[in-house]
Amino acid sequence: MSRTISELNQLGQGDFVRVVAPVFEHSPWIADLTWTKRPFASLKDLHRALCDTVKNAGENKQLALIRAHPDLIGSAALAGTLTRESAGEQASAGLNQLSPDETALFQKQNAAYRDKFGFPFVICARLNKKKAILAGFEKRLKNLPAQEIKTALEEIFKIAELRLRDLIAD
């Protein structure tokens, strides 16, 4: 159900968190901490405030946010236990229509990435297709951990903006 920014601004903390929390995967603390920054002038203002909450949260909370994301075509996807948002995003990239060989390749890349960085590969699937995502694995596996944390957060912020657009009527 789409809401206006004015309606979001009027919500109590619990309702605000319930509505906004899915913008960041399994991380309601972001919406909870951002609620106090109301009122928001626009979707862009709300997005900035949410992202600022993450940026100011410290590395431990940032890593927890990154780790809250599922692997692409990982066990949650194969078991059908992704959040509604993640399932739709992976499907929009064509990841729900992979051959067994492509699935095996994604799982191999997920494992290599997780082994190197200690968290899942995060990319805004709605802005990419499987070929671009596989190329992203190749490129980003060459990064240093600090760069990869920064890149993962940038991708999470893109995901959050698109999810906000789904929630808020302009």
Phi and psi in radians as a Rosetta constraint file:
Dihedral C 1 N 2 CA 2 C 2 CIRCULARHARMONIC -1.393 0.35
Dihedral N 2 CA 2 C 2 N 3 CIRCULARHARMONIC 2.426 0.35
Dihedral C 2 N 3 CA 3 C 3 CIRCULARHARMONIC -2.165 0.35
Dihedral N 3 CA 3 C 3 N 4 CIRCULARHARMONIC 2.798 0.35
Dihedral C 3 N 4 CA 4 C 4 CIRCULARHARMONIC -1.544 0.35
Dihedral N 4 CA 4 C 4 N 5 CIRCULARHARMONIC 2.844 0.35
Dihedral C 4 N 5 CA 5 C 5 CIRCULARHARMONIC -1.112 0.35
Dihedral N 5 CA 5 C 5 N 6 CIRCULARHARMONIC -0.601 0.35
Dihedral C 5 N 6 CA 6 C 6 CIRCULARHARMONIC -1.095 0.35
Dihedral N 6 CA 6 C 6 N 7 CIRCULARHARMONIC -0.742 0.35
Dihedral C 6 N 7 CA 7 C 7 CIRCULARHARMONIC -1.117 0.35
Dihedral N 7 CA 7 C 7 N 8 CIRCULARHARMONIC -0.710 0.35
Dihedral C 7 N 8 CA 8 C 8 CIRCULARHARMONIC -1.090 0.35
Dihedral N 8 CA 8 C 8 N 9 CIRCULARHARMONIC -0.725 0.35
Dihedral C 8 N 9 CA 9 C 9 CIRCULARHARMONIC -1.067 0.35
Dihedral N 9 CA 9 C 9 N 10 CIRCULARHARMONIC -0.478 0.35
Dihedral C 9 N 10 CA 10 C 10 CIRCULARHARMONIC -1.534 0.35
Dihedral N 10 CA 10 C 10 N 11 CIRCULARHARMONIC -0.161 0.35
Dihedral C 10 N 11 CA 11 C 11 CIRCULARHARMONIC -1.243 0.35
Dihedral N 11 CA 11 C 11 N 12 CIRCULARHARMONIC 2.523 0.35
Dihedral C 11 N 12 CA 12 C 12 CIRCULARHARMONIC -1.175 0.35
Dihedral N 12 CA 12 C 12 N 13 CIRCULARHARMONIC 2.940 0.35
Dihedral C 12 N 13 CA 13 C 13 CIRCULARHARMONIC -1.030 0.35
Dihedral N 13 CA 13 C 13 N 14 CIRCULARHARMONIC -0.810 0.35
Dihedral C 13 N 14 CA 14 C 14 CIRCULARHARMONIC -1.073 0.35
Dihedral N 14 CA 14 C 14 N 15 CIRCULARHARMONIC -0.783 0.35
Dihedral C 14 N 15 CA 15 C 15 CIRCULARHARMONIC -1.196 0.35
Dihedral N 15 CA 15 C 15 N 16 CIRCULARHARMONIC -0.680 0.35
Dihedral C 15 N 16 CA 16 C 16 CIRCULARHARMONIC -1.038 0.35
Dihedral N 16 CA 16 C 16 N 17 CIRCULARHARMONIC -0.819 0.35
Dihedral C 16 N 17 CA 17 C 17 CIRCULARHARMONIC -1.097 0.35
Dihedral N 17 CA 17 C 17 N 18 CIRCULARHARMONIC -0.747 0.35
Dihedral C 17 N 18 CA 18 C 18 CIRCULARHARMONIC -1.042 0.35
Dihedral N 18 CA 18 C 18 N 19 CIRCULARHARMONIC -0.725 0.35
Dihedral C 18 N 19 CA 19 C 19 CIRCULARHARMONIC -1.324 0.35
Dihedral N 19 CA 19 C 19 N 20 CIRCULARHARMONIC -0.770 0.35
Dihedral C 19 N 20 CA 20 C 20 CIRCULARHARMONIC -1.557 0.35
Dihedral N 20 CA 20 C 20 N 21 CIRCULARHARMONIC -0.432 0.35
Dihedral C 20 N 21 CA 21 C 21 CIRCULARHARMONIC -0.915 0.35
Dihedral N 21 CA 21 C 21 N 22 CIRCULARHARMONIC -0.705 0.35
Dihedral C 21 N 22 CA 22 C 22 CIRCULARHARMONIC -1.117 0.35
Dihedral N 22 CA 22 C 22 N 23 CIRCULARHARMONIC -0.164 0.35
Dihedral C 22 N 23 CA 23 C 23 CIRCULARHARMONIC -1.115 0.35
Dihedral N 23 CA 23 C 23 N 24 CIRCULARHARMONIC -0.563 0.35
Dihedral C 23 N 24 CA 24 C 24 CIRCULARHARMONIC -2.058 0.35
Dihedral N 24 CA 24 C 24 N 25 CIRCULARHARMONIC 2.093 0.35
Dihedral C 24 N 25 CA 25 C 25 CIRCULARHARMONIC -0.885 0.35
Dihedral N 25 CA 25 C 25 N 26 CIRCULARHARMONIC 2.048 0.35
Dihedral C 25 N 26 CA 26 C 26 CIRCULARHARMONIC 0.833 0.35
Dihedral N 26 CA 26 C 26 N 27 CIRCULARHARMONIC 0.659 0.35
Dihedral C 26 N 27 CA 27 C 27 CIRCULARHARMONIC -2.403 0.35
Dihedral N 27 CA 27 C 27 N 28 CIRCULARHARMONIC 1.119 0.35
Dihedral C 27 N 28 CA 28 C 28 CIRCULARHARMONIC -1.115 0.35
Dihedral N 28 CA 28 C 28 N 29 CIRCULARHARMONIC -0.287 0.35
Dihedral C 28 N 29 CA 29 C 29 CIRCULARHARMONIC -1.031 0.35
Dihedral N 29 CA 29 C 29 N 30 CIRCULARHARMONIC -0.489 0.35
Dihedral C 29 N 30 CA 30 C 30 CIRCULARHARMONIC -1.200 0.35
Dihedral N 30 CA 30 C 30 N 31 CIRCULARHARMONIC -0.848 0.35
Dihedral C 30 N 31 CA 31 C 31 CIRCULARHARMONIC -1.119 0.35
Dihedral N 31 CA 31 C 31 N 32 CIRCULARHARMONIC -0.688 0.35
Dihedral C 31 N 32 CA 32 C 32 CIRCULARHARMONIC -1.045 0.35
Dihedral N 32 CA 32 C 32 N 33 CIRCULARHARMONIC -0.852 0.35
Dihedral C 32 N 33 CA 33 C 33 CIRCULARHARMONIC -1.233 0.35
Dihedral N 33 CA 33 C 33 N 34 CIRCULARHARMONIC -0.492 0.35
Dihedral C 33 N 34 CA 34 C 34 CIRCULARHARMONIC -1.415 0.35
Dihedral N 34 CA 34 C 34 N 35 CIRCULARHARMONIC -0.410 0.35
Dihedral C 34 N 35 CA 35 C 35 CIRCULARHARMONIC -0.923 0.35
Dihedral N 35 CA 35 C 35 N 36 CIRCULARHARMONIC -0.643 0.35
Dihedral C 35 N 36 CA 36 C 36 CIRCULARHARMONIC -1.183 0.35
Dihedral N 36 CA 36 C 36 N 37 CIRCULARHARMONIC -0.217 0.35
Dihedral C 36 N 37 CA 37 C 37 CIRCULARHARMONIC -1.570 0.35
Dihedral N 37 CA 37 C 37 N 38 CIRCULARHARMONIC 0.086 0.35
Dihedral C 37 N 38 CA 38 C 38 CIRCULARHARMONIC -1.104 0.35
Dihedral N 38 CA 38 C 38 N 39 CIRCULARHARMONIC 2.759 0.35
Dihedral C 38 N 39 CA 39 C 39 CIRCULARHARMONIC -1.481 0.35
Dihedral N 39 CA 39 C 39 N 40 CIRCULARHARMONIC 2.670 0.35
Dihedral C 39 N 40 CA 40 C 40 CIRCULARHARMONIC -1.759 0.35
Dihedral N 40 CA 40 C 40 N 41 CIRCULARHARMONIC 2.347 0.35
Dihedral C 40 N 41 CA 41 C 41 CIRCULARHARMONIC -1.340 0.35
Dihedral N 41 CA 41 C 41 N 42 CIRCULARHARMONIC -0.456 0.35
Dihedral C 41 N 42 CA 42 C 42 CIRCULARHARMONIC -2.826 0.35
Dihedral N 42 CA 42 C 42 N 43 CIRCULARHARMONIC 2.998 0.35
Dihedral C 42 N 43 CA 43 C 43 CIRCULARHARMONIC -1.008 0.35
Dihedral N 43 CA 43 C 43 N 44 CIRCULARHARMONIC -0.747 0.35
Dihedral C 43 N 44 CA 44 C 44 CIRCULARHARMONIC -1.050 0.35
Dihedral N 44 CA 44 C 44 N 45 CIRCULARHARMONIC -0.724 0.35
Dihedral C 44 N 45 CA 45 C 45 CIRCULARHARMONIC -1.137 0.35
Dihedral N 45 CA 45 C 45 N 46 CIRCULARHARMONIC -0.738 0.35
Dihedral C 45 N 46 CA 46 C 46 CIRCULARHARMONIC -1.123 0.35
Dihedral N 46 CA 46 C 46 N 47 CIRCULARHARMONIC -0.776 0.35
Dihedral C 46 N 47 CA 47 C 47 CIRCULARHARMONIC -1.045 0.35
Dihedral N 47 CA 47 C 47 N 48 CIRCULARHARMONIC -0.787 0.35
Dihedral C 47 N 48 CA 48 C 48 CIRCULARHARMONIC -1.053 0.35
Dihedral N 48 CA 48 C 48 N 49 CIRCULARHARMONIC -0.764 0.35
Dihedral C 48 N 49 CA 49 C 49 CIRCULARHARMONIC -1.125 0.35
Dihedral N 49 CA 49 C 49 N 50 CIRCULARHARMONIC -0.742 0.35
Dihedral C 49 N 50 CA 50 C 50 CIRCULARHARMONIC -1.083 0.35
Dihedral N 50 CA 50 C 50 N 51 CIRCULARHARMONIC -0.807 0.35
Dihedral C 50 N 51 CA 51 C 51 CIRCULARHARMONIC -1.132 0.35
Dihedral N 51 CA 51 C 51 N 52 CIRCULARHARMONIC -0.655 0.35
Dihedral C 51 N 52 CA 52 C 52 CIRCULARHARMONIC -1.105 0.35
Dihedral N 52 CA 52 C 52 N 53 CIRCULARHARMONIC -0.659 0.35
Dihedral C 52 N 53 CA 53 C 53 CIRCULARHARMONIC -1.013 0.35
Dihedral N 53 CA 53 C 53 N 54 CIRCULARHARMONIC -0.783 0.35
Dihedral C 53 N 54 CA 54 C 54 CIRCULARHARMONIC -1.152 0.35
Dihedral N 54 CA 54 C 54 N 55 CIRCULARHARMONIC -0.821 0.35
Dihedral C 54 N 55 CA 55 C 55 CIRCULARHARMONIC -1.046 0.35
Dihedral N 55 CA 55 C 55 N 56 CIRCULARHARMONIC -0.579 0.35
Dihedral C 55 N 56 CA 56 C 56 CIRCULARHARMONIC -1.618 0.35
Dihedral N 56 CA 56 C 56 N 57 CIRCULARHARMONIC 0.052 0.35
Dihedral C 56 N 57 CA 57 C 57 CIRCULARHARMONIC -1.432 0.35
Dihedral N 57 CA 57 C 57 N 58 CIRCULARHARMONIC -0.280 0.35
Dihedral C 57 N 58 CA 58 C 58 CIRCULARHARMONIC 1.616 0.35
Dihedral N 58 CA 58 C 58 N 59 CIRCULARHARMONIC 2.786 0.35
Dihedral C 58 N 59 CA 59 C 59 CIRCULARHARMONIC -1.111 0.35
Dihedral N 59 CA 59 C 59 N 60 CIRCULARHARMONIC -0.651 0.35
Dihedral C 59 N 60 CA 60 C 60 CIRCULARHARMONIC -1.072 0.35
Dihedral N 60 CA 60 C 60 N 61 CIRCULARHARMONIC -0.804 0.35
Dihedral C 60 N 61 CA 61 C 61 CIRCULARHARMONIC -1.200 0.35
Dihedral N 61 CA 61 C 61 N 62 CIRCULARHARMONIC -0.639 0.35
Dihedral C 61 N 62 CA 62 C 62 CIRCULARHARMONIC -1.097 0.35
Dihedral N 62 CA 62 C 62 N 63 CIRCULARHARMONIC -0.769 0.35
Dihedral C 62 N 63 CA 63 C 63 CIRCULARHARMONIC -1.122 0.35
Dihedral N 63 CA 63 C 63 N 64 CIRCULARHARMONIC -0.671 0.35
Dihedral C 63 N 64 CA 64 C 64 CIRCULARHARMONIC -1.081 0.35
Dihedral N 64 CA 64 C 64 N 65 CIRCULARHARMONIC -0.694 0.35
Dihedral C 64 N 65 CA 65 C 65 CIRCULARHARMONIC -1.095 0.35
Dihedral N 65 CA 65 C 65 N 66 CIRCULARHARMONIC -0.826 0.35
Dihedral C 65 N 66 CA 66 C 66 CIRCULARHARMONIC -1.062 0.35
Dihedral N 66 CA 66 C 66 N 67 CIRCULARHARMONIC -0.769 0.35
Dihedral C 66 N 67 CA 67 C 67 CIRCULARHARMONIC -1.204 0.35
Dihedral N 67 CA 67 C 67 N 68 CIRCULARHARMONIC -0.295 0.35
Dihedral C 67 N 68 CA 68 C 68 CIRCULARHARMONIC -1.285 0.35
Dihedral N 68 CA 68 C 68 N 69 CIRCULARHARMONIC -0.223 0.35
Dihedral C 68 N 69 CA 69 C 69 CIRCULARHARMONIC -1.449 0.35
Dihedral N 69 CA 69 C 69 N 70 CIRCULARHARMONIC 2.540 0.35
Dihedral C 69 N 70 CA 70 C 70 CIRCULARHARMONIC -1.404 0.35
Dihedral N 70 CA 70 C 70 N 71 CIRCULARHARMONIC 2.721 0.35
Dihedral C 70 N 71 CA 71 C 71 CIRCULARHARMONIC -1.147 0.35
Dihedral N 71 CA 71 C 71 N 72 CIRCULARHARMONIC 2.546 0.35
Dihedral C 71 N 72 CA 72 C 72 CIRCULARHARMONIC -1.199 0.35
Dihedral N 72 CA 72 C 72 N 73 CIRCULARHARMONIC 2.208 0.35
Dihedral C 72 N 73 CA 73 C 73 CIRCULARHARMONIC 0.947 0.35
Dihedral N 73 CA 73 C 73 N 74 CIRCULARHARMONIC 0.662 0.35
Dihedral C 73 N 74 CA 74 C 74 CIRCULARHARMONIC -1.600 0.35
Dihedral N 74 CA 74 C 74 N 75 CIRCULARHARMONIC -2.881 0.35
Dihedral C 74 N 75 CA 75 C 75 CIRCULARHARMONIC -1.076 0.35
Dihedral N 75 CA 75 C 75 N 76 CIRCULARHARMONIC -0.653 0.35
Dihedral C 75 N 76 CA 76 C 76 CIRCULARHARMONIC -1.144 0.35
Dihedral N 76 CA 76 C 76 N 77 CIRCULARHARMONIC -0.717 0.35
Dihedral C 76 N 77 CA 77 C 77 CIRCULARHARMONIC -1.136 0.35
Dihedral N 77 CA 77 C 77 N 78 CIRCULARHARMONIC -0.770 0.35
Dihedral C 77 N 78 CA 78 C 78 CIRCULARHARMONIC -1.211 0.35
Dihedral N 78 CA 78 C 78 N 79 CIRCULARHARMONIC -0.517 0.35
Dihedral C 78 N 79 CA 79 C 79 CIRCULARHARMONIC -1.520 0.35
Dihedral N 79 CA 79 C 79 N 80 CIRCULARHARMONIC -0.149 0.35
Dihedral C 79 N 80 CA 80 C 80 CIRCULARHARMONIC 1.321 0.35
Dihedral N 80 CA 80 C 80 N 81 CIRCULARHARMONIC 0.480 0.35
Dihedral C 80 N 81 CA 81 C 81 CIRCULARHARMONIC -1.931 0.35
Dihedral N 81 CA 81 C 81 N 82 CIRCULARHARMONIC 0.279 0.35
Dihedral C 81 N 82 CA 82 C 82 CIRCULARHARMONIC -1.156 0.35
Dihedral N 82 CA 82 C 82 N 83 CIRCULARHARMONIC 2.736 0.35
Dihedral C 82 N 83 CA 83 C 83 CIRCULARHARMONIC -1.094 0.35
Dihedral N 83 CA 83 C 83 N 84 CIRCULARHARMONIC 2.745 0.35
Dihedral C 83 N 84 CA 84 C 84 CIRCULARHARMONIC -0.964 0.35
Dihedral N 84 CA 84 C 84 N 85 CIRCULARHARMONIC -0.714 0.35
Dihedral C 84 N 85 CA 85 C 85 CIRCULARHARMONIC -1.128 0.35
Dihedral N 85 CA 85 C 85 N 86 CIRCULARHARMONIC -0.836 0.35
Dihedral C 85 N 86 CA 86 C 86 CIRCULARHARMONIC -1.125 0.35
Dihedral N 86 CA 86 C 86 N 87 CIRCULARHARMONIC -0.703 0.35
Dihedral C 86 N 87 CA 87 C 87 CIRCULARHARMONIC -1.066 0.35
Dihedral N 87 CA 87 C 87 N 88 CIRCULARHARMONIC -0.773 0.35
Dihedral C 87 N 88 CA 88 C 88 CIRCULARHARMONIC -1.141 0.35
Dihedral N 88 CA 88 C 88 N 89 CIRCULARHARMONIC -0.683 0.35
Dihedral C 88 N 89 CA 89 C 89 CIRCULARHARMONIC -1.176 0.35
Dihedral N 89 CA 89 C 89 N 90 CIRCULARHARMONIC -0.761 0.35
Dihedral C 89 N 90 CA 90 C 90 CIRCULARHARMONIC -1.136 0.35
Dihedral N 90 CA 90 C 90 N 91 CIRCULARHARMONIC -0.669 0.35
Dihedral C 90 N 91 CA 91 C 91 CIRCULARHARMONIC -1.132 0.35
Dihedral N 91 CA 91 C 91 N 92 CIRCULARHARMONIC -0.665 0.35
Dihedral C 91 N 92 CA 92 C 92 CIRCULARHARMONIC -1.117 0.35
Dihedral N 92 CA 92 C 92 N 93 CIRCULARHARMONIC -0.430 0.35
Dihedral C 92 N 93 CA 93 C 93 CIRCULARHARMONIC -1.561 0.35
Dihedral N 93 CA 93 C 93 N 94 CIRCULARHARMONIC 0.010 0.35
Dihedral C 93 N 94 CA 94 C 94 CIRCULARHARMONIC 1.445 0.35
Dihedral N 94 CA 94 C 94 N 95 CIRCULARHARMONIC 0.235 0.35
Dihedral C 94 N 95 CA 95 C 95 CIRCULARHARMONIC -1.377 0.35
Dihedral N 95 CA 95 C 95 N 96 CIRCULARHARMONIC -0.123 0.35
Dihedral C 95 N 96 CA 96 C 96 CIRCULARHARMONIC -1.595 0.35
Dihedral N 96 CA 96 C 96 N 97 CIRCULARHARMONIC 0.089 0.35
Dihedral C 96 N 97 CA 97 C 97 CIRCULARHARMONIC -2.277 0.35
Dihedral N 97 CA 97 C 97 N 98 CIRCULARHARMONIC 0.704 0.35
Dihedral C 97 N 98 CA 98 C 98 CIRCULARHARMONIC -1.560 0.35
Dihedral N 98 CA 98 C 98 N 99 CIRCULARHARMONIC 2.603 0.35
Dihedral C 98 N 99 CA 99 C 99 CIRCULARHARMONIC -1.277 0.35
Dihedral N 99 CA 99 C 99 N 100 CIRCULARHARMONIC 2.864 0.35
Dihedral C 99 N 100 CA 100 C 100 CIRCULARHARMONIC -0.994 0.35
Dihedral N 100 CA 100 C 100 N 101 CIRCULARHARMONIC -0.653 0.35
Dihedral C 100 N 101 CA 101 C 101 CIRCULARHARMONIC -1.150 0.35
Dihedral N 101 CA 101 C 101 N 102 CIRCULARHARMONIC -0.707 0.35
Dihedral C 101 N 102 CA 102 C 102 CIRCULARHARMONIC -1.165 0.35
Dihedral N 102 CA 102 C 102 N 103 CIRCULARHARMONIC -0.703 0.35
Dihedral C 102 N 103 CA 103 C 103 CIRCULARHARMONIC -1.053 0.35
Dihedral N 103 CA 103 C 103 N 104 CIRCULARHARMONIC -0.768 0.35
Dihedral C 103 N 104 CA 104 C 104 CIRCULARHARMONIC -1.092 0.35
Dihedral N 104 CA 104 C 104 N 105 CIRCULARHARMONIC -0.678 0.35
Dihedral C 104 N 105 CA 105 C 105 CIRCULARHARMONIC -1.135 0.35
Dihedral N 105 CA 105 C 105 N 106 CIRCULARHARMONIC -0.768 0.35
Dihedral C 105 N 106 CA 106 C 106 CIRCULARHARMONIC -1.060 0.35
Dihedral N 106 CA 106 C 106 N 107 CIRCULARHARMONIC -0.745 0.35
Dihedral C 106 N 107 CA 107 C 107 CIRCULARHARMONIC -1.156 0.35
Dihedral N 107 CA 107 C 107 N 108 CIRCULARHARMONIC -0.642 0.35
Dihedral C 107 N 108 CA 108 C 108 CIRCULARHARMONIC -1.117 0.35
Dihedral N 108 CA 108 C 108 N 109 CIRCULARHARMONIC -0.786 0.35
Dihedral C 108 N 109 CA 109 C 109 CIRCULARHARMONIC -1.163 0.35
Dihedral N 109 CA 109 C 109 N 110 CIRCULARHARMONIC -0.712 0.35
Dihedral C 109 N 110 CA 110 C 110 CIRCULARHARMONIC -0.994 0.35
Dihedral N 110 CA 110 C 110 N 111 CIRCULARHARMONIC -0.796 0.35
Dihedral C 110 N 111 CA 111 C 111 CIRCULARHARMONIC -1.134 0.35
Dihedral N 111 CA 111 C 111 N 112 CIRCULARHARMONIC -0.761 0.35
Dihedral C 111 N 112 CA 112 C 112 CIRCULARHARMONIC -1.096 0.35
Dihedral N 112 CA 112 C 112 N 113 CIRCULARHARMONIC -0.744 0.35
Dihedral C 112 N 113 CA 113 C 113 CIRCULARHARMONIC -1.147 0.35
Dihedral N 113 CA 113 C 113 N 114 CIRCULARHARMONIC -0.844 0.35
Dihedral C 113 N 114 CA 114 C 114 CIRCULARHARMONIC -1.110 0.35
Dihedral N 114 CA 114 C 114 N 115 CIRCULARHARMONIC -0.670 0.35
Dihedral C 114 N 115 CA 115 C 115 CIRCULARHARMONIC -1.080 0.35
Dihedral N 115 CA 115 C 115 N 116 CIRCULARHARMONIC -0.695 0.35
Dihedral C 115 N 116 CA 116 C 116 CIRCULARHARMONIC -1.329 0.35
Dihedral N 116 CA 116 C 116 N 117 CIRCULARHARMONIC -0.742 0.35
Dihedral C 116 N 117 CA 117 C 117 CIRCULARHARMONIC -1.875 0.35
Dihedral N 117 CA 117 C 117 N 118 CIRCULARHARMONIC -0.350 0.35
Dihedral C 117 N 118 CA 118 C 118 CIRCULARHARMONIC 1.433 0.35
Dihedral N 118 CA 118 C 118 N 119 CIRCULARHARMONIC 0.220 0.35
Dihedral C 118 N 119 CA 119 C 119 CIRCULARHARMONIC -2.641 0.35
Dihedral N 119 CA 119 C 119 N 120 CIRCULARHARMONIC 2.869 0.35
Dihedral C 119 N 120 CA 120 C 120 CIRCULARHARMONIC -1.267 0.35
Dihedral N 120 CA 120 C 120 N 121 CIRCULARHARMONIC 2.687 0.35
Dihedral C 120 N 121 CA 121 C 121 CIRCULARHARMONIC -1.205 0.35
Dihedral N 121 CA 121 C 121 N 122 CIRCULARHARMONIC 2.105 0.35
Dihedral C 121 N 122 CA 122 C 122 CIRCULARHARMONIC -2.009 0.35
Dihedral N 122 CA 122 C 122 N 123 CIRCULARHARMONIC 2.216 0.35
Dihedral C 122 N 123 CA 123 C 123 CIRCULARHARMONIC -2.524 0.35
Dihedral N 123 CA 123 C 123 N 124 CIRCULARHARMONIC 2.579 0.35
Dihedral C 123 N 124 CA 124 C 124 CIRCULARHARMONIC -1.284 0.35
Dihedral N 124 CA 124 C 124 N 125 CIRCULARHARMONIC 1.657 0.35
Dihedral C 124 N 125 CA 125 C 125 CIRCULARHARMONIC -1.078 0.35
Dihedral N 125 CA 125 C 125 N 126 CIRCULARHARMONIC -0.550 0.35
Dihedral C 125 N 126 CA 126 C 126 CIRCULARHARMONIC -1.153 0.35
Dihedral N 126 CA 126 C 126 N 127 CIRCULARHARMONIC -0.361 0.35
Dihedral C 126 N 127 CA 127 C 127 CIRCULARHARMONIC -1.789 0.35
Dihedral N 127 CA 127 C 127 N 128 CIRCULARHARMONIC 0.144 0.35
Dihedral C 127 N 128 CA 128 C 128 CIRCULARHARMONIC -2.465 0.35
Dihedral N 128 CA 128 C 128 N 129 CIRCULARHARMONIC 2.823 0.35
Dihedral C 128 N 129 CA 129 C 129 CIRCULARHARMONIC -2.045 0.35
Dihedral N 129 CA 129 C 129 N 130 CIRCULARHARMONIC 3.025 0.35
Dihedral C 129 N 130 CA 130 C 130 CIRCULARHARMONIC -1.009 0.35
Dihedral N 130 CA 130 C 130 N 131 CIRCULARHARMONIC -0.655 0.35
Dihedral C 130 N 131 CA 131 C 131 CIRCULARHARMONIC -1.114 0.35
Dihedral N 131 CA 131 C 131 N 132 CIRCULARHARMONIC -0.770 0.35
Dihedral C 131 N 132 CA 132 C 132 CIRCULARHARMONIC -1.178 0.35
Dihedral N 132 CA 132 C 132 N 133 CIRCULARHARMONIC -0.616 0.35
Dihedral C 132 N 133 CA 133 C 133 CIRCULARHARMONIC -1.168 0.35
Dihedral N 133 CA 133 C 133 N 134 CIRCULARHARMONIC -0.763 0.35
Dihedral C 133 N 134 CA 134 C 134 CIRCULARHARMONIC -1.104 0.35
Dihedral N 134 CA 134 C 134 N 135 CIRCULARHARMONIC -0.669 0.35
Dihedral C 134 N 135 CA 135 C 135 CIRCULARHARMONIC -1.140 0.35
Dihedral N 135 CA 135 C 135 N 136 CIRCULARHARMONIC -0.611 0.35
Dihedral C 135 N 136 CA 136 C 136 CIRCULARHARMONIC -1.104 0.35
Dihedral N 136 CA 136 C 136 N 137 CIRCULARHARMONIC -0.694 0.35
Dihedral C 136 N 137 CA 137 C 137 CIRCULARHARMONIC -0.998 0.35
Dihedral N 137 CA 137 C 137 N 138 CIRCULARHARMONIC -0.892 0.35
Dihedral C 137 N 138 CA 138 C 138 CIRCULARHARMONIC -1.005 0.35
Dihedral N 138 CA 138 C 138 N 139 CIRCULARHARMONIC -0.820 0.35
Dihedral C 138 N 139 CA 139 C 139 CIRCULARHARMONIC -1.178 0.35
Dihedral N 139 CA 139 C 139 N 140 CIRCULARHARMONIC -0.833 0.35
Dihedral C 139 N 140 CA 140 C 140 CIRCULARHARMONIC -1.340 0.35
Dihedral N 140 CA 140 C 140 N 141 CIRCULARHARMONIC -0.381 0.35
Dihedral C 140 N 141 CA 141 C 141 CIRCULARHARMONIC -1.119 0.35
Dihedral N 141 CA 141 C 141 N 142 CIRCULARHARMONIC -0.289 0.35
Dihedral C 141 N 142 CA 142 C 142 CIRCULARHARMONIC -1.507 0.35
Dihedral N 142 CA 142 C 142 N 143 CIRCULARHARMONIC -0.180 0.35
Dihedral C 142 N 143 CA 143 C 143 CIRCULARHARMONIC -1.276 0.35
Dihedral N 143 CA 143 C 143 N 144 CIRCULARHARMONIC 2.779 0.35
Dihedral C 143 N 144 CA 144 C 144 CIRCULARHARMONIC -1.421 0.35
Dihedral N 144 CA 144 C 144 N 145 CIRCULARHARMONIC 2.724 0.35
Dihedral C 144 N 145 CA 145 C 145 CIRCULARHARMONIC -0.939 0.35
Dihedral N 145 CA 145 C 145 N 146 CIRCULARHARMONIC -0.770 0.35
Dihedral C 145 N 146 CA 146 C 146 CIRCULARHARMONIC -1.074 0.35
Dihedral N 146 CA 146 C 146 N 147 CIRCULARHARMONIC -0.720 0.35
Dihedral C 146 N 147 CA 147 C 147 CIRCULARHARMONIC -1.140 0.35
Dihedral N 147 CA 147 C 147 N 148 CIRCULARHARMONIC -0.648 0.35
Dihedral C 147 N 148 CA 148 C 148 CIRCULARHARMONIC -1.259 0.35
Dihedral N 148 CA 148 C 148 N 149 CIRCULARHARMONIC -0.591 0.35
Dihedral C 148 N 149 CA 149 C 149 CIRCULARHARMONIC -1.077 0.35
Dihedral N 149 CA 149 C 149 N 150 CIRCULARHARMONIC -0.815 0.35
Dihedral C 149 N 150 CA 150 C 150 CIRCULARHARMONIC -1.046 0.35
Dihedral N 150 CA 150 C 150 N 151 CIRCULARHARMONIC -0.776 0.35
Dihedral C 150 N 151 CA 151 C 151 CIRCULARHARMONIC -1.155 0.35
Dihedral N 151 CA 151 C 151 N 152 CIRCULARHARMONIC -0.758 0.35
Dihedral C 151 N 152 CA 152 C 152 CIRCULARHARMONIC -1.055 0.35
Dihedral N 152 CA 152 C 152 N 153 CIRCULARHARMONIC -0.748 0.35
Dihedral C 152 N 153 CA 153 C 153 CIRCULARHARMONIC -1.131 0.35
Dihedral N 153 CA 153 C 153 N 154 CIRCULARHARMONIC -0.692 0.35
Dihedral C 153 N 154 CA 154 C 154 CIRCULARHARMONIC -1.052 0.35
Dihedral N 154 CA 154 C 154 N 155 CIRCULARHARMONIC -0.720 0.35
Dihedral C 154 N 155 CA 155 C 155 CIRCULARHARMONIC -1.162 0.35
Dihedral N 155 CA 155 C 155 N 156 CIRCULARHARMONIC -0.701 0.35
Dihedral C 155 N 156 CA 156 C 156 CIRCULARHARMONIC -1.084 0.35
Dihedral N 156 CA 156 C 156 N 157 CIRCULARHARMONIC -0.668 0.35
Dihedral C 156 N 157 CA 157 C 157 CIRCULARHARMONIC -1.153 0.35
Dihedral N 157 CA 157 C 157 N 158 CIRCULARHARMONIC -0.621 0.35
Dihedral C 157 N 158 CA 158 C 158 CIRCULARHARMONIC -1.140 0.35
Dihedral N 158 CA 158 C 158 N 159 CIRCULARHARMONIC -0.788 0.35
Dihedral C 158 N 159 CA 159 C 159 CIRCULARHARMONIC -1.024 0.35
Dihedral N 159 CA 159 C 159 N 160 CIRCULARHARMONIC -0.802 0.35
Dihedral C 159 N 160 CA 160 C 160 CIRCULARHARMONIC -1.061 0.35
Dihedral N 160 CA 160 C 160 N 161 CIRCULARHARMONIC -0.730 0.35
Dihedral C 160 N 161 CA 161 C 161 CIRCULARHARMONIC -1.090 0.35
Dihedral N 161 CA 161 C 161 N 162 CIRCULARHARMONIC -0.771 0.35
Dihedral C 161 N 162 CA 162 C 162 CIRCULARHARMONIC -1.150 0.35
Dihedral N 162 CA 162 C 162 N 163 CIRCULARHARMONIC -0.682 0.35
Dihedral C 162 N 163 CA 163 C 163 CIRCULARHARMONIC -1.155 0.35
Dihedral N 163 CA 163 C 163 N 164 CIRCULARHARMONIC -0.666 0.35
Dihedral C 163 N 164 CA 164 C 164 CIRCULARHARMONIC -1.088 0.35
Dihedral N 164 CA 164 C 164 N 165 CIRCULARHARMONIC -0.720 0.35
Dihedral C 164 N 165 CA 165 C 165 CIRCULARHARMONIC -1.066 0.35
Dihedral N 165 CA 165 C 165 N 166 CIRCULARHARMONIC -0.546 0.35
Dihedral C 165 N 166 CA 166 C 166 CIRCULARHARMONIC -1.249 0.35
Dihedral N 166 CA 166 C 166 N 167 CIRCULARHARMONIC -0.467 0.35
Dihedral C 166 N 167 CA 167 C 167 CIRCULARHARMONIC -1.601 0.35
Dihedral N 167 CA 167 C 167 N 168 CIRCULARHARMONIC -0.505 0.35
Dihedral C 167 N 168 CA 168 C 168 CIRCULARHARMONIC -2.034 0.35
Dihedral N 168 CA 168 C 168 N 169 CIRCULARHARMONIC 2.218 0.35
Dihedral C 168 N 169 CA 169 C 169 CIRCULARHARMONIC -1.408 0.35
Dihedral N 169 CA 169 C 169 N 170 CIRCULARHARMONIC 2.305 0.35
